[in-house]
């Protein structure tokens, strides 16, 4: 047997099948002259070294680095773009939901004149805009998330028995209404799954949210709150669908009622659908329950207003205002945005309560 053959034997059997290689070599050495034995032994040492070096490299290539995560990173959706523009392209409740109802031709309440008399002299206040008021953005902020947004635990401090259990996909960096002063609403819209998450009186506590109450709405269904339950709003209504949002202005239409408030003396301690909750307000017979709508009279001339305000005014005629909470009279809710023109929004203050009528809820 020549050296080339020996090399092939070592390469095949020693490196790939070490025990078999040693057996064959032992048998061969028993019948080999001393000079050849020295060569074979030297070759054996060489190939043994090669074998162990090869094994070490293989182990290194399959080892996990100390700082490499063992669990896979959640997949990022390639089809989801978490922008406020994208949020205007999803359905906010089905078409037959009361939030999407055109009430421009609905009957006027028989007590409309008496009810409106309570706030007839008050003017519309756009409670949203650009910039800051008392060091906080003006309006109720919201964020848009995708379906893979990590969920954060929520501890409910006041109305846990009427809240939807967490966790909620609301990052701890989400803006809080009023920077944590006042109602401190926090809102996230999951545009990929069509889900809405809202918190009231929310604050970050280490790695979780603390909130007085919270509500989750499936925007793909007509399911509202359990009868008698609050939400992040006093009326048990979702907040986001009732906000004036600047990206609706860009789209050219507001296709829903707009959230507004009245003082306690003008709010009946009652609610009508889609509201699900009442408070201990002091309004009498000629007052509005939560969930009631008022609309801008069809005769009101909007032609002198800016294009932006005309979009808002047309929505007030077609979808109206929906009563959602106790607050200042005729304060209209919207989201802060740097694109608003505050001076232009103030011109909505030319509208008085007397320019509205109540959509029928009394028999």
C-alpha positions as MATLAB code, in Angstrom:
seq = 'XXXXXXXXXXXXXXXXXXXXXXXXXXXXXXXXXXXXXXXXXXXXXXXXXXXXXXXXXXXXXXXXXXXXXXXXXXXXXXXXXXXXXXXXXXXXXXXXXXXXXXXXXXXXXXXXXXXXXXXXXXXXXXXXXXXXXXXXXXXXXXXXXXXXXXXXXXXXXXXXXXXXXXXXXXXXXXXXXXXXXXXXXXXXXXXXXXXXXXXXXXXXXXXXXXXXXXXXXXXXXXXXXXXXXXXXXXXXXXXXXXXXXXXXXXXXXXXXXXXXXXXXXXXXXXXXXXXXXXXXXXXXXXXXXXXXXXXXXXXXXXXXXXXXXXXXXXXXXXXXXXXXXXXXXXXXXXXXXXXXXXXXXXXXXXXXXXXXXXXXXXX';
ca = [
       0.000    0.000    0.000;
       1.514    3.378   -0.995;
       1.254    6.721    0.833;
      -1.513    8.055   -1.479;
      -3.775    5.141   -0.563;
      -3.028    5.637    3.136;
      -3.972    9.315    2.802;
      -7.335    8.428    1.205;
      -8.077    5.944    3.983;
      -7.278    8.556    6.638;
      -9.323   11.269    4.902;
     -12.427    9.123    4.490;
     -12.459    7.007    7.604;
     -10.542    9.030   10.140;
     -12.253   12.378    9.663;
     -15.806   11.196    8.890;
     -15.842    7.934   10.856;
     -13.115    8.169   13.482;
     -13.680    4.808   15.303;
     -13.656    2.804   12.058;
     -10.507    4.640   10.911;
      -8.589    3.698   14.065;
      -9.574    0.017   13.682;
      -8.314   -0.203   10.104;
      -5.067    1.598   10.902;
      -4.350   -0.732   13.845;
      -4.773   -3.801   11.636;
      -2.501   -2.332    8.971;
       0.288   -1.402   11.414;
       0.525   -5.016   12.620;
       1.844   -6.120    9.183;
       3.925   -3.040    8.269;
       7.749   -2.567    8.464;
       9.120   -0.225   11.186;
      10.060    2.597    8.749;
       6.581    2.665    7.273;
       5.050    2.570   10.762;
       6.771    5.881   11.611;
       5.315    7.513    8.499;
       1.849    6.175    9.238;
       1.989    7.300   12.881;
       3.048   10.823   11.815;
       0.187   10.916    9.325;
      -2.191    9.678   12.006;
      -1.194   12.536   14.318;
      -1.622   15.063   11.495;
      -5.081   13.868   10.464;
      -6.220   13.599   14.074;
      -5.375   17.287   14.517;
      -7.273   18.121   11.307;
     -10.294   16.174   12.562;
     -10.568   18.053   15.842;
     -10.020   21.469   14.216;
     -12.829   20.699   11.768;
     -15.166   19.642   14.590;
     -14.495   22.846   16.526;
     -15.286   25.066   13.521;
     -18.549   23.201   12.941;
     -19.632   23.762   16.540;
     -18.745   27.454   16.367;
     -20.872   27.932   13.248;
     -23.988   26.474   14.912;
     -23.598   28.074   18.352;
     -25.876   30.964   19.411;
     -24.028   34.132   20.312;
     -24.498   35.213   23.943;
     -26.460   38.331   22.986;
     -28.530   36.716   20.247;
     -32.232   36.341   21.200;
     -33.448   32.773   21.418;
     -37.082   33.611   20.704;
     -37.893   34.845   17.197;
     -38.729   38.527   16.744;
     -42.459   38.989   16.004;
     -42.993   39.416   12.285;
     -43.583   42.938   11.023;
     -46.591   43.365    8.797;
     -45.571   44.305    5.283;
     -49.059   45.515    4.408;
     -49.737   47.836    7.368;
     -48.769   51.494    7.464;
     -49.560   53.023   10.859;
     -50.457   56.560    9.801;
     -53.411   58.802   10.572;
     -54.122   58.945    6.858;
     -54.451   55.159    6.813;
     -56.897   55.345    9.729;
     -59.311   57.270    7.519;
     -59.400   54.369    5.067;
     -60.779   51.764    7.455;
     -64.457   51.199    8.229;
     -65.452   52.692   11.576;
     -68.357   50.416   12.427;
     -70.610   48.834    9.766;
     -72.619   51.036    7.426;
     -75.888   50.423    9.296;
     -74.420   51.486   12.647;
     -75.964   54.567   14.264;
     -72.548   56.248   14.131;
     -72.899   56.257   10.345;
     -76.534   57.343   10.187;
     -77.493   60.387    8.136;
     -79.916   62.305   10.380;
     -80.415   65.312    8.094;
     -83.981   64.240    7.343;
     -84.822   62.738   10.737;
     -87.817   64.081   12.625;
     -87.393   67.033   14.980;
     -88.060   66.361   18.644;
     -91.391   67.767   19.839;
     -89.579   69.565   22.663;
     -86.711   70.809   20.500;
     -87.405   74.510   21.020;
     -87.584   74.178   24.813;
     -84.458   72.011   24.976;
     -82.414   74.337   22.760;
     -83.510   77.323   24.853;
     -81.176   76.088   27.596;
     -78.077   76.698   25.448;
     -79.444   78.984   22.701;
     -77.121   81.856   23.548;
     -73.985   79.723   23.827;
     -71.612   79.560   20.865;
     -69.787   76.634   19.295;
     -66.262   76.187   20.601;
     -63.797   74.092   18.618;
     -61.988   72.415   21.517;
     -59.054   71.402   19.301;
     -56.403   73.040   17.173;
     -52.703   73.581   16.678;
     -50.066   74.546   19.213;
     -50.424   74.431   22.992;
     -52.952   75.510   25.593;
     -51.727   75.425   29.174;
     -48.598   73.629   27.921;
     -50.520   70.774   26.282;
     -51.668   70.101   22.702;
     -55.206   71.335   22.059;
     -57.650   68.455   21.732;
     -57.839   64.725   22.360;
     -54.828   62.960   20.814;
     -54.779   59.465   19.360;
     -52.248   57.157   17.760;
     -52.469   54.543   15.012;
     -50.898   51.094   15.406;
     -50.604   47.885   13.400;
     -51.681   44.423   14.468;
     -48.247   43.428   15.758;
     -48.038   46.281   18.269;
     -46.919   44.798   21.641;
     -49.612   44.937   24.326;
     -49.065   46.647   27.672;
     -50.701   45.643   30.997;
     -53.377   47.997   32.360;
     -54.419   48.369   35.994;
     -57.876   49.906   36.502;
     -58.129   52.069   39.600;
     -61.806   53.090   39.704;
     -64.186   51.365   37.285;
     -62.503   48.032   36.724;
     -65.828   46.185   36.932;
     -67.023   48.142   33.873;
     -63.731   48.042   31.969;
     -62.383   45.654   29.344;
     -59.424   43.728   30.694;
     -56.012   44.413   29.190;
     -53.400   44.242   27.969;
     -53.848   47.058   25.446;
     -51.593   47.729   22.399;
     -50.896   51.266   23.599;
     -47.176   52.141   23.804;
     -46.064   53.842   27.009;
     -44.953   56.812   24.888;
     -48.501   57.478   23.640;
     -49.571   61.127   24.166;
     -51.998   61.686   27.030;
     -54.724   64.296   26.702;
     -53.740   67.439   28.603;
     -50.322   65.894   29.280;
     -51.950   64.065   32.191;
     -54.154   66.884   33.460;
     -57.935   66.723   33.251;
     -59.622   63.712   31.636;
     -56.267   62.323   30.439;
     -57.704   60.202   27.638;
     -55.376   57.840   25.766;
     -56.470   56.330   22.451;
     -54.983   53.806   20.010;
     -56.531   52.593   16.756;
     -55.380   49.219   15.450;
     -56.049   49.720   11.751;
     -54.981   46.209   10.791;
     -57.451   44.401   13.050;
     -60.112   47.105   13.146;
     -59.924   47.509   16.929;
     -60.174   50.623   19.088;
     -58.555   50.937   22.538;
     -59.372   53.843   24.854;
     -58.392   54.745   28.436;
     -59.716   57.410   30.811;
     -57.584   59.160   33.434;
     -54.536   57.262   32.222;
     -50.999   57.518   33.545;
     -47.823   55.511   33.038;
     -46.730   53.510   36.068;
     -43.324   51.946   35.391;
     -43.970   49.323   32.715;
     -47.774   49.511   32.670;
     -50.738   51.868   32.358;
     -52.896   52.908   35.298;
     -56.357   54.162   34.317;
     -59.741   54.796   35.913;
     -61.473   52.903   33.107;
     -60.876   51.426   29.684;
     -62.873   50.167   26.731;
     -62.179   48.071   23.654;
     -64.383   48.407   20.560;
     -64.467   46.076   17.579;
     -64.919   48.512   14.693;
     -66.017   45.680   12.392;
     -69.190   44.989   14.380;
     -72.181   46.858   15.833;
     -71.360   45.733   19.363;
     -71.442   48.599   21.843;
     -70.809   48.557   25.597;
     -72.755   46.354   27.977;
     -75.936   48.206   28.923;
     -75.166   50.424   31.912;
     -71.393   50.346   31.473;
     -69.209   53.402   31.146;
     -66.261   53.553   28.743;
     -63.405   56.032   28.521;
     -66.260   58.523   28.087;
     -69.053   59.225   30.569;
     -71.756   58.169   28.098;
     -70.207   54.747   27.462;
     -69.495   55.831   23.891;
     -66.247   55.429   21.932;
     -64.364   58.706   21.648;
     -62.315   58.318   18.464;
     -65.286   58.020   16.052;
     -66.624   61.374   17.284;
     -63.437   63.414   16.936;
     -62.889   65.987   14.206;
     -59.614   64.818   12.634;
     -57.553   66.884   10.219;
     -57.040   63.952    7.861;
     -60.812   63.997    7.340;
     -60.424   67.559    6.131;
     -57.761   66.358    3.700;
     -60.155   63.633    2.549;
     -62.839   66.285    2.064;
     -65.629   64.831    4.216;
     -66.554   64.117    7.831;
     -68.921   61.150    7.776;
     -69.946   60.804   11.437;
     -71.523   62.751   14.303;
     -69.147   64.927   16.311;
     -68.689   64.608   20.055;
     -69.812   67.547   22.232;
     -70.484   68.436   25.859;
     -73.059   70.330   27.910;
     -73.143   71.418   31.534;
     -74.792   69.137   34.092;
     -77.950   71.259   34.355;
     -78.645   70.651   30.655;
     -78.047   66.891   30.707;
     -80.794   64.488   31.729;
     -79.641   61.597   33.995;
     -80.427   59.128   31.212;
     -79.047   57.775   27.946;
     -80.256   56.622   24.551;
     -78.544   54.281   22.098;
     -75.666   54.175   21.185;
     -74.820   55.646   24.604;
     -74.826   53.019   27.369;
     -74.254   54.951   30.587;
     -75.673   57.853   32.571;
     -74.347   60.109   35.302;
     -75.937   61.970   38.189;
     -76.583   65.106   36.150;
     -79.238   67.633   37.107;
     -81.087   68.243   33.845;
     -84.872   68.151   33.889;
     -87.580   67.278   31.383;
     -86.326   69.739   28.784;
     -82.748   68.552   28.614;
     -80.749   66.050   26.585;
     -79.776   62.488   27.561;
     -76.373   61.108   26.651;
     -76.378   59.847   23.057;
     -78.857   62.487   21.870;
     -78.112   64.405   18.697;
     -78.601   67.975   17.642;
     -78.055   69.139   14.064;
     -77.312   72.433   12.368;
     -80.433   73.766   10.691;
     -80.528   73.153    6.959;
     -81.269   76.847    6.410;
     -77.941   77.933    7.901;
     -75.781   79.485    5.144;
     -72.240   78.058    5.174;
     -70.980   79.736    1.984;
     -69.010   82.483    3.757;
     -66.892   80.036    5.705;
     -63.514   78.588    4.710;
     -63.310   75.272    2.867;
     -62.133   73.612    6.086;
     -64.997   74.958    8.171;
     -67.519   74.139    5.470;
     -66.563   70.455    5.762;
     -67.256   70.652    9.499;
     -70.523   72.571    9.048;
     -71.825   70.162    6.422;
     -71.169   67.299    8.835;
     -73.152   69.175   11.504;
     -76.111   69.231    9.110;
     -75.851   65.616    7.951;
     -74.630   63.784   11.083;
     -74.987   66.376   13.840;
     -73.428   66.592   17.285;
     -73.691   63.668   19.735;
     -73.800   64.339   23.482;
     -71.025   62.358   25.164;
     -69.968   63.985   28.440;
     -70.480   66.719   30.990;
     -68.453   69.842   30.234;
     -68.644   73.360   28.893;
     -71.658   74.142   26.744;
     -71.276   73.348   23.037;
     -67.618   72.424   23.251;
     -66.873   70.312   20.154;
     -64.149   67.648   20.342;
     -61.340   67.080   17.887;
     -57.755   65.885   17.674;
     -54.727   68.193   17.854;
     -52.856   68.698   14.612;
     -50.227   71.213   13.518;
     -52.152   71.786   10.291;
     -55.166   73.396   11.951;
     -55.585   77.160   11.660;
     -56.762   78.315   15.080;
     -57.956   81.696   13.835;
     -60.097   79.975   11.234;
     -61.516   77.498   13.760;
     -62.542   80.382   16.015;
     -64.938   81.530   13.290;
     -67.072   78.511   14.140;
     -67.901   80.580   17.230;
     -70.286   82.554   15.024;
     -72.699   79.623   15.415;
     -75.096   79.788   18.366;
     -77.089   77.064   20.009;
     -80.182   78.649   18.449;
     -78.847   77.580   15.030;
     -79.455   73.934   15.998;
     -82.446   71.653   16.405;
     -82.872   68.448   18.383;
     -83.307   65.142   16.557;
     -86.350   63.344   17.917;
     -85.847   61.074   20.926;
     -89.037   61.908   22.865;
     -92.400   60.392   21.895;
];
